[in-house]
């Protein structure tokens, strides 16, 4: 349950959890003599001796809505009294319709994380008759490029599947295969954003498939 601290019918703190330190600090600023303890949570509502300061439970009035199509706006608040004594604070939240452009932007934000998943995967290559698994992460691409520039003719390289001696021409083929896989991920992102932009209704936007099952691509590099 969230609480509100009110003084002279003004909202001083809240909505917030029962934070003893914050509440007591505010009570001191209001020159209220009493303090609260963690156990005071069970005593709500609490009416302090100045008769102007009250610690009240909060009740939220959020109309039924579909988050896909609606936004919850900022609340307005009302102090509910019984026999002129405050007993709770009611927060009322307005519901507004999402616009088509707003939904498009929200869905676009989902695209890049999945592109990164596609970009950071593994591919299986065949080198001299032996299958090796290669990471396509940015770190691995930097390492491969470094090996290519430093290796005179060949080098020992540790793949996910283990060590293998790799000729310089094979390093070039590996880098090309990795680049192809990474470019596929960026092409997918670009096309997905275009697909979202082309939608004419909110339902069309939600019908766009953003999350796709990852696939492992088998590539063969032959001498």
Secondary structure as UniProt FT lines:
FT   STRAND          3..7
FT   TURN            8..9
FT   STRAND          10..16
FT   HELIX           20..29
FT   TURN            30..31
FT   HELIX           38..43
FT   STRAND          46..47
FT   TURN            49..50
FT   STRAND          53..62
FT   TURN            67..69
FT   STRAND          70..82
FT   TURN            83..84
FT   STRAND          85..97
FT   HELIX           100..119
FT   STRAND          122..127
FT   TURN            128..129
FT   STRAND          130..135
FT   HELIX           138..150
FT   STRAND          154..159
FT   TURN            160..161
FT   STRAND          162..167
FT   HELIX           168..197
FT   HELIX           202..207
FT   STRAND          217..218
//
